[in-house]
Amino acid sequence: MDSSEHAALVALVEKMPAFPKSVQRVVQLTSNIDVSAKEIVQVIEYDPVLTVKILKVINSAFYGLSQKINSVQRAVVHIGLNTVKNLAMSVAAMGMLKTSNKANFSATAFLLHALTTAAISRKLAERAGLSQQECSDCFVAGLLHDFGKVVFAEFMPERFKLALAKSREDNVSLHLTELEFIGINHIEAGTLLAEKWGLSELLIEAIRHHHGQPVNAFGECLFAANQISKRLHFGDGGNPVVEALPDTIVNRFGMPLEALIEELGDLSGMVKEAELFIKP
């Protein structure tokens, strides 16, 4: 990406709506290493809509906790302050996606793909023996990995519509047709958004490499989850191509894609829960 393309991308990302004040305040507070959990909890609890959405995600079957969490304070105890912050940002980001756009990019299908990728990514992270924090961050990475597409659907709908159509017609990966029609792709846009939002380097790198060669176990879980969600037709992120798992991921889980899908078992309950979550 040359300097002019980068400048155009930055201008697009800057057009994205700001987070609600409560989320902005959470992000601001958590940038201070000395902040207390009590301060974060108070900010979130003063926003009842945000509180409900965070607890709805945490208590959903697709998130996968074994016990019900009834308050933000309990959430901080069980899944950590950083995870609560990331979930606050994620649910706020999901709310930015309009139900209709000129690109004819389905918000419902996109969110279903994002939620199922998130849930599967978390399952794979647990299977890979990652820490509880990393497992929770894998869920967030799954939610946000394709969010650069929202930038295109909102601000470059005509060109994004052409990229979507060619991707479907020629069975070519969407990030390649985006380069053809837009000059930049959703990976670059999503990475820039993640940096703007102050996500951790681990999350930024996972988003940056979710169509390339993952750089660590965290990224490998996201890459595999994305392919599984596409292979099983859970929602639709606009990309019809299911990519083969690199050897590092096959070695990580000891099996190729189809065997890994079979090993995960019946995921229909997770999908139904995600569909319920998406409904207003």
Secondary structure, DSSP 8 states (H G I E B T S, - for coil): --HHHHHHHHHHHHTS----HHHHHHHHHHTSTT--HHHHHHHHHT-HHHHHHHHHHHTSTTT--SS---SHHHHHHHH-HHHHHHHHHHHHHHTTS-S--TT---HHHHHHHHHHHHHHHHHHHHHTT--HHHHHHHHHHHHHTTTHHHHHHHH-HHHHHHHHHHHHHHT--HHHHHHHHTSS-HHHHHHHHHHHTT--HHHHHHHHTTTS--SSHHHHHHHHHHHHHHHTT-S--S--------HHHHHHHTS-HHHHHHHH---HHHHHHHHHHH--
